[in-house]
């Protein structure tokens, strides 16, 4: 029997969808300004333009392209001009005929394209735009898929759409979107229509930038107080390894779902860790690798995991206290502070913990987080590896 959750945390699920386009894109204004400068000619002639938007997965290429086109259309309308735009995912439509059909259909009601050649379809499109006195911006997303399957011919035709028409009232501009520099894949005649400087690059997001993004999405999507600052920081830290905003937003959504399923009103650190455990492409930290850790590496990690079951992070001083508590429990003399610090660095290098220096009013310290696996899972696994009563730690962990 289907039952609605008693304490839903998400007030607006649409905001957490990958297709949602925020009014403001954090940390992408510079690239927005670059696109505006490149396409400024649409207002004067209009003069068509061609550009490439390039960046890794999760850097906001598609969102930026759509936000730019939405704002461009609105700005043109305010000045009495008609600019339309169309987004096409070329991985779904990877043939010349399929892409061109979608472009032509955007200017009229489902034209039956069977029987029309490419040149005839281009003529129909040209007449439609002239009649409507409109400019069209075509966003070819993941355009490398189209080039790989169908070559450069359609891009060549579209890039020279206005070439033979002087004083044309309608025009067609291209915005190519790809993870790679697809200009290198174009043949010479097609490449000649692109200015090599018309490339807008999107770098991977930093942790602080990802924090701004998830803070914005949480404010728009979740009920008030559902995502405490330390939880948002943990999400940003977890996604910071990849600089991927899509991953960060998915973590936020899955963390909210985990909290809702548990029936609580706010996301906790363990919800984030559990979300990353099922979301991370390479899988979570392999718990079998715990058996390869040295005896005191395990004891240090166990103390940290126990403390982080109810919190997002702890300092090295707090971690050392928990380590000594675990040592006392198993009747094992703790190592000195210098050796303890070495264990922390080793665990950080192995990806078991995330240890980062942080500066504050009280000076500089190291903040320790778990981001790959839920703390409770680590605690269970590590406690299962503890020696039985009266056993020796060093001997037990070697077996």
Order of alpha helices (4+ residues) and beta strands (2+ residues): alpha-beta-alpha-beta-alpha-alpha-beta-alpha-alpha-beta-alpha-beta-alpha-alpha-alpha-alpha-alpha-beta-alpha-alpha-beta-beta-alpha-alpha
